[in-house]
């Protein structure tokens, strides 16, 4: 399930349908044994037992053949999800910072670089660690969003320079292509051939 917004939305729907913490959500359009099966397997909701069904049927005055209830783990997941969403939106970026959208693998490179702070001779610069820790996942684009200043951008390029020589050149090439920042700094080639190369990648 992990970061699936769809599962969180379904869990929230169960919680709203059962209304009270000790209530039950019964079958409604889009809410049934099939759709809630992933939540049941994850232990976020539990299905009513035969005894529970008999009690619900007596209260409702009709047969209740299926019902689910959010578990303690499910309530905690909802609470955590709300807090996580709030922390991602309540602090606007400072004016003058550039928005950078990173793949998860690229963010991992920056985290490794930040972990070496105080040992690397070439960085990272002040503030990059905070920017990396503050990166927020944007599900529609499948990217991690950061807001950084110019010096931090160059420090990120240095991290990708290290990765180029110790692993893959793809992150450095991608960062240079999208944001025009490379390490070591070098003038961009604006010839028609170079422009076609940049746009074709």
C-alpha positions as CSV (number, residue, x, y, z in Angstrom):
1,X,0.0,0.0,0.0
2,X,2.7,2.4,1.0
3,X,2.1,5.9,-0.4
4,X,-1.0,5.0,-2.3
5,X,-3.4,8.0,-2.1
6,X,-6.2,5.8,-3.4
7,X,-6.0,3.5,-0.4
8,X,-5.8,6.5,2.0
9,X,-8.9,7.9,0.4
10,X,-10.7,4.6,0.7
11,X,-9.7,4.3,4.4
12,X,-11.0,7.8,5.0
13,X,-14.3,6.9,3.3
14,X,-14.7,3.8,5.6
15,X,-14.0,6.1,8.6
16,X,-16.6,8.6,7.5
17,X,-19.2,6.0,6.7
18,X,-18.9,4.3,10.1
19,X,-19.1,7.7,11.8
20,X,-18.3,6.6,15.3
21,X,-15.0,4.9,16.3
22,X,-17.0,1.9,17.4
23,X,-19.4,2.1,14.5
24,X,-19.5,0.0,11.3
25,X,-19.4,0.8,7.6
26,X,-21.8,-1.3,5.5
27,X,-21.9,-1.9,1.8
28,X,-22.5,1.1,-0.3
29,X,-21.6,1.9,-4.0
30,X,-17.8,1.6,-4.3
31,X,-17.5,0.2,-0.7
32,X,-17.7,-3.5,-0.5
33,X,-15.6,-6.7,0.3
34,X,-13.7,-6.4,-3.0
35,X,-12.7,-2.8,-2.8
36,X,-11.7,-3.0,0.9
37,X,-9.8,-6.2,0.6
38,X,-6.4,-4.4,0.5
39,X,-7.2,-2.5,3.7
40,X,-8.3,-5.8,5.4
41,X,-5.0,-7.5,4.3
42,X,-3.0,-4.6,5.7
43,X,-4.9,-4.7,9.0
44,X,-6.3,-1.2,8.6
45,X,-9.9,-2.4,8.7
46,X,-11.5,-5.5,10.0
47,X,-14.5,-7.3,8.6
48,X,-17.5,-8.0,10.9
49,X,-17.7,-11.5,12.3
50,X,-20.9,-13.6,12.2
51,X,-21.6,-12.5,15.7
52,X,-21.1,-8.8,14.7
53,X,-23.3,-9.3,11.7
54,X,-26.1,-10.8,13.8
55,X,-25.9,-7.8,16.2
56,X,-25.9,-5.3,13.3
57,X,-28.8,-7.0,11.7
58,X,-30.9,-6.9,14.9
59,X,-30.2,-3.1,15.3
60,X,-30.9,-2.4,11.6
61,X,-34.0,-4.6,11.4
62,X,-32.7,-6.1,8.2
63,X,-29.9,-8.6,7.3
64,X,-26.4,-7.1,7.4
65,X,-24.2,-9.5,5.4
66,X,-21.0,-7.5,5.4
67,X,-19.5,-4.6,7.3
68,X,-16.1,-3.3,8.1
69,X,-14.6,-1.2,10.9
70,X,-11.4,0.9,11.0
71,X,-8.8,-0.7,13.3
72,X,-6.5,1.1,15.7
73,X,-3.7,0.9,13.1
74,X,-6.1,2.4,10.5
75,X,-6.9,5.4,12.7
76,X,-3.2,6.0,13.3
77,X,-2.5,5.8,9.5
78,X,-5.2,8.4,8.9
79,X,-3.8,10.7,11.7
80,X,-0.3,10.4,10.3
81,X,-1.5,11.0,6.7
82,X,-3.3,14.2,7.8
83,X,-0.2,15.5,9.7
84,X,2.1,14.6,6.7
85,X,-0.1,16.5,4.2
86,X,-0.3,19.5,6.5
87,X,3.5,19.7,7.0
88,X,3.9,19.6,3.2
89,X,1.7,22.6,2.5
90,X,1.8,24.9,5.5
91,X,5.3,26.3,4.9
92,X,5.5,28.3,1.6
93,X,8.9,28.6,0.0
94,X,10.9,31.8,0.6
95,X,10.9,34.3,-2.3
96,X,13.8,33.9,-4.7
97,X,14.1,30.2,-4.3
98,X,13.9,27.9,-7.3
99,X,11.6,24.9,-7.4
100,X,13.5,21.7,-8.3
101,X,11.7,18.4,-9.1
102,X,13.8,15.3,-8.3
103,X,13.5,11.6,-9.0
104,X,13.8,9.5,-5.9
105,X,17.2,8.1,-7.0
106,X,18.5,11.7,-7.4
107,X,17.2,12.7,-4.0
108,X,19.1,9.7,-2.6
109,X,22.3,11.0,-4.1
110,X,21.8,14.3,-2.4
111,X,21.1,12.6,0.9
112,X,24.4,10.7,0.6
113,X,26.2,13.9,-0.1
114,X,24.6,15.7,2.9
115,X,25.5,12.8,5.1
116,X,29.2,13.5,4.3
117,X,28.9,17.1,5.4
118,X,32.1,18.1,7.2
119,X,34.1,15.5,5.4
120,X,33.7,16.6,1.7
121,X,36.1,19.5,0.7
122,X,33.6,20.8,-1.8
123,X,30.3,20.9,0.0
124,X,27.5,20.7,0.6
125,X,26.8,24.4,1.2
126,X,24.7,25.8,4.1
127,X,21.0,25.2,3.8
128,X,21.2,22.2,1.4
129,X,20.6,19.7,4.2
130,X,17.5,21.5,5.3
131,X,16.2,21.7,1.7
132,X,16.8,18.0,1.2
133,X,15.1,17.1,4.4
134,X,12.2,19.3,3.5
135,X,11.7,17.7,0.1
136,X,8.0,16.7,-0.4
137,X,6.6,14.0,-2.7
138,X,4.3,15.2,-5.5
139,X,2.3,12.2,-6.5
140,X,0.9,13.5,-9.9
141,X,4.5,14.1,-11.2
142,X,6.1,11.2,-9.3
143,X,8.8,13.7,-8.2
144,X,10.2,15.1,-5.0
145,X,10.0,18.8,-4.8
146,X,12.7,21.1,-3.3
147,X,13.1,24.8,-3.1
148,X,16.8,26.0,-3.3
149,X,18.9,29.1,-3.9
150,X,21.6,29.5,-6.5
151,X,24.5,28.3,-4.2
152,X,22.5,25.2,-3.3
153,X,21.8,24.5,-6.9
154,X,25.6,24.5,-7.6
155,X,26.1,22.3,-4.6
156,X,23.5,19.8,-6.0
157,X,25.5,19.8,-9.2
158,X,28.6,18.9,-7.3
159,X,26.8,16.0,-5.7
160,X,25.8,14.7,-9.1
161,X,29.5,15.3,-10.3
162,X,30.6,12.9,-7.5
163,X,27.9,10.4,-8.5
164,X,29.1,10.7,-12.1
165,X,32.6,9.5,-11.2
166,X,31.5,7.0,-8.6
167,X,28.3,5.6,-10.2
168,X,26.1,6.9,-12.9
169,X,26.4,10.0,-15.2
170,X,22.6,10.1,-15.8
171,X,21.7,12.3,-12.8
172,X,24.3,14.9,-13.7
173,X,23.2,14.9,-17.3
174,X,19.6,15.2,-16.4
175,X,20.2,18.0,-13.9
176,X,22.3,19.9,-16.5
177,X,19.7,19.4,-19.2
178,X,16.7,20.6,-17.1
179,X,18.3,23.3,-15.0
180,X,21.4,24.2,-16.9
181,X,23.7,23.8,-13.9
182,X,26.8,21.6,-14.1
183,X,30.0,21.0,-12.2
184,X,32.7,22.0,-13.1
185,X,30.9,25.1,-14.5
186,X,31.1,25.4,-18.3
187,X,29.5,27.7,-20.8
188,X,26.5,26.3,-22.6
189,X,26.8,25.6,-26.3
190,X,23.9,27.4,-28.0
191,X,24.6,26.2,-31.5
192,X,21.7,24.7,-33.4
193,X,23.3,21.3,-33.2
194,X,23.6,21.5,-29.4
195,X,20.0,22.8,-29.0
196,X,18.7,19.8,-31.0
197,X,20.7,17.5,-28.8
198,X,19.3,19.0,-25.6
199,X,15.7,18.9,-26.8
200,X,16.0,15.4,-28.1
201,X,17.0,13.8,-24.8
